[in-house]
Amino acid sequence: MGICLRYSSSDQQAQEILNDSFLKVFEHMLTSGEILVFRAWLRRIVVNTALDHYRKERRRMEKITADIAEEDATIAEDVIDRLSAEEIIRLLQELPESQRLVFNLYEIEGYSHQEIGEMLGFPAGTSRTYLTRGKQRIKSLMLQRKFGNEYGE
């Protein structure tokens, strides 16, 4: 479920991805080997199912352009240290879908921009752009929450 939450914009969408993943697992259960291999195989299925979900949604939606202001503000390390796993997931869920997917694939799963571009059907440069914008958006959201809480917003 943790992987699904990182790739989704809501708990409901994460649950849908998880359910679809388990359907795929149960359909192909006979082909799995040892438990160590099974865990890696299961993780791969969940990531690929999340990507399939993204592609399906992308076909239905029109292209969204994100206008994100450049911010040079730095976030104090203590702010990051105080974030819980749930808060980090909430921040990721607030990213536009394309930025969230690229962030997860690059920063967490360790794919290259070339591999991400091939998986999602766009150039490697677009992957780099989405990653940069995603990181900027996360910084912006963290600053809003830090300063918003101090001023009662």
C-alpha distance (Angstrom), angle and dihedral (degrees) to the residues before:
residue distance angle dihedral
M1 . . .
G2 3.80 . .
I3 3.80 91.5 .
C4 3.80 90.5 47.3
L5 3.81 92.0 51.2
R6 3.80 91.2 52.7
Y7 3.79 91.4 54.1
S8 3.80 98.7 41.6
S9 3.77 136.2 72.1
S10 3.81 95.5 -139.6
D11 3.78 142.6 20.1
Q12 3.80 89.6 -110.1
Q13 3.80 92.5 54.3
A14 3.82 90.0 46.7
Q15 3.80 89.9 52.9
E16 3.80 90.4 51.2
I17 3.81 91.1 51.6
L18 3.81 90.6 47.5
N19 3.81 92.2 50.0
D20 3.80 91.7 48.7
S21 3.81 89.7 48.4
F22 3.78 93.3 52.7
L23 3.78 90.9 47.9
K24 3.80 88.2 56.5
V25 3.81 91.0 46.1
F26 3.79 93.6 50.9
E27 3.81 91.9 46.2
H28 3.81 90.9 54.4
M29 3.81 99.8 32.4
L30 3.79 93.8 119.8
T31 3.80 92.6 63.0
S32 3.82 96.1 57.4
G33 3.80 121.8 102.5
E34 3.77 131.5 -167.4
I35 3.80 122.6 -2.4
L36 3.83 92.7 -105.9
V37 3.76 90.9 54.1
F38 3.81 89.6 42.4
R39 3.82 93.0 57.3
A40 3.80 93.0 52.5
W41 3.81 90.0 43.9
L42 3.81 91.4 50.4
R43 3.83 91.8 49.4
R44 3.80 90.3 50.5
I45 3.81 91.2 49.9
V46 3.81 91.8 50.6
V47 3.82 92.7 49.2
N48 3.80 92.1 46.4
T49 3.81 91.5 47.1
A50 3.80 89.7 52.1
L51 3.81 89.0 51.0
D52 3.81 90.5 48.3
H53 3.79 89.0 51.4
Y54 3.79 89.8 50.9
R55 3.80 92.4 50.6
K56 3.81 91.4 49.1
E57 3.80 92.1 50.1
R58 3.78 92.3 44.5
R59 3.81 90.5 58.6
R60 3.81 90.5 55.0
M61 3.77 97.7 45.6
E62 3.75 128.5 65.5
K63 3.75 118.6 -119.2
I64 3.79 112.5 -80.1
T65 3.74 120.9 -150.7
A66 3.73 115.7 -149.7
D67 3.77 119.0 -147.1
I68 3.75 105.4 -162.0
A69 3.76 120.3 173.2
E70 3.77 116.0 -128.0
E71 3.76 111.8 -112.0
D72 3.74 125.1 -166.7
A73 3.78 92.9 -176.6
T74 3.75 114.9 124.7
I75 3.76 122.9 -140.5
A76 3.75 117.1 -131.7
E77 3.78 112.9 -115.1
D78 3.79 91.4 -125.4
V79 3.82 90.0 62.6
I80 3.80 90.7 55.5
D81 3.81 91.5 44.6
R82 3.80 90.7 54.6
L83 3.81 94.2 54.8
S84 3.77 115.8 105.7
A85 3.79 123.4 -143.0
E86 3.81 88.9 -104.5
E87 3.82 91.6 53.9
I88 3.79 91.3 49.6
I89 3.81 90.8 50.7
R90 3.81 90.0 49.3
L91 3.81 89.6 52.3
L92 3.81 90.7 50.3
Q93 3.79 90.9 48.5
E94 3.80 90.2 56.6
L95 3.79 92.2 59.6
P96 3.79 118.7 98.2
E97 3.80 108.8 -95.6
S98 3.81 97.4 -107.3
Q99 3.82 92.1 49.7
R100 3.81 92.1 46.4
L101 3.81 92.2 51.3
V102 3.80 94.6 47.7
F103 3.82 91.6 45.0
N104 3.82 91.4 52.1
L105 3.80 95.1 44.0
Y106 3.81 94.6 46.8
E107 3.81 105.2 33.4
I108 3.79 101.0 31.4
E109 3.81 107.5 23.2
G110 3.83 94.7 35.9
Y111 3.81 100.1 -129.9
S112 3.81 119.8 154.4
H113 3.80 121.5 -117.1
Q114 3.80 88.9 -109.7
E115 3.83 91.6 54.9
I116 3.80 91.7 45.5
G117 3.79 91.2 50.6
E118 3.80 90.7 51.5
M119 3.82 92.3 48.4
L120 3.79 94.9 47.9
G121 3.79 98.8 33.8
F122 3.80 103.6 -114.5
P123 3.83 137.1 99.5
A124 3.81 121.8 -78.8
G125 3.82 89.1 -114.7
T126 3.78 90.0 60.7
S127 3.80 88.9 52.9
R128 3.82 89.8 53.9
T129 3.80 90.5 49.2
Y130 3.80 92.9 50.3
L131 3.82 90.5 48.7
T132 3.81 92.7 50.4
R133 3.80 92.5 47.1
G134 3.79 91.1 46.2
K135 3.79 92.1 53.0
Q136 3.81 90.6 47.3
R137 3.79 90.5 49.8
I138 3.80 92.1 50.5
K139 3.82 90.2 50.7
S140 3.78 90.1 48.9
L141 3.81 92.6 49.6
M142 3.80 91.5 47.7
L143 3.82 91.5 50.4
Q144 3.81 91.6 47.8
R145 3.78 91.0 52.2
K146 3.79 93.8 44.4
F147 3.79 95.7 48.5
G148 3.82 94.9 31.7
N149 3.81 91.3 58.0
E150 3.82 91.9 49.2
Y151 3.81 92.4 54.4
G152 3.80 97.4 40.8
E153 3.80 96.7 -107.3
